[in-house]
Every structure is written in structure tokens, then in C-alpha cells.
Amino acid sequence: MTVPSGFQLLPAALDLPAQKALAEAVLAAIAAAPTAHYVTPGGKAMSVAMSNLGPLGWVSDARGYRYQALHPRSGEPWPPIPQVLLDLWARHADPQVPPDACLVNLYRGTAKMGLHQDRDEADLRFPVLSVSLGDTAAFRIGAATRGGKTASVRLASGDVCVLGGEARLAFHGVDRIIPGSSSLIPGGGRLNLTLRRAGPAI
């Protein structure tokens, strides 16, 4: 299978100095909004540790999947989205309407993400923009219906991909990361930053 229409891969969109600066900024930000292994509504803990940046953050627990303005444990607002990410969104996603959520996913060891759709946002016309930092990921993407053929794409540190058009509701996930393929993240692993417009555009 070829990747669905609307999937854009921008290899090495961030050079190494930009990757280092962004990783440091994100890790400093989430020190005030610690990552957690959220639990699915079915009661299973995710292997990926998660936090958020921006006005809204994605969370999951027994009550379901949703966006909310406050960190579920601290009760504090999420840290702001770094300007470099806002600039990437304006350049490759939507120059008029900014993102209001940035999911921070930290993969270490055997962490992975099963095939899923991003459909908790208010307006699905807006794309999802994803930034990879650290270890290379084996990213899998299929069609907008579950159970069909999928394609595997390697996402290396500094790569950016955009899911828009037909790919906006494509099932996608991460089969695994390749430990030791990057030394960018202290302690190893991969940071995946996904920018979305979660609330309605005003």
C-alpha cells in the first residue's frame, strides 16, 4: 500500500541545533506538567508517557478521551507551545488558524502506539502536524477504515509529517522505536509532538 493522499513527510525539517533546542524547551516545559501513562476507558495503561502543551491538552481515563485546559494531576494550565512549533504549523498546516493543543508523547524501551484515528477534535478539517525528536520510529499508516492494508514509514529525528485531506482520519500508530538510533533525548527514547486544532475555530 502507498500512503494515503494528504500524508506529507518532510524529512529533516529541523536541523540538529533546532532539534536540540526544541527538545530542551519541551523537556523543561513538561517538568511543570509531568508525563503520565494515561489509562484507556477500557482500563489499560498506555505504554507511552504523555503530557501536553498549549491551551488544551488531550487526556484519557475511565471517563473517556477528551481535551481539557488543566493538567489532570496538578490542576494547572498546560505550558505554552514553543514558537518554533507554531511556525511549523503556520508553514505546513494552516497559516490562518493556530493550533491550540500539542500532545507530547515520550516513547522509551518497548513503548508503542496501536492503530487509531485522531478524531476527538471539534473540526476535522484542520490537519495534524507531527514532529519527531530522538530515536527513529517505525510509523504505520493505513486508510480511514480499520482492517485494510497499511504502509510503514521510518520517522527519524527532525522529521515532520502532516496528516490532512484523506489522511486526516487515517488509522495510524507506532509499531516500535529503534533504541540507540539517536542520542538527542537524555536517557534515550523518542519525543513525538503532535499539533492539532482541538477546539472550534472562532
Buried (B, 14 or more C-beta within 10 A) or exposed (E): EEBBEBBBBBEEBBEEEEBBEBBEBBBEBBEEBEBBEBBBEEEEEBBBBBBBBBBBBBBBBEEEBEBEEBBEEEEEBBBEBBEBBBEBBBEBBBEEBBBBBBBBBBBBEEBBBBBEBBEBBBEBEBBBBBBBBBBBBBBBBBBBEEEEEBBEBBBBBBBBBBBBBBBBBBBBBBBBBEBEBBEBBEEBBBBBBBBBBBBEEE
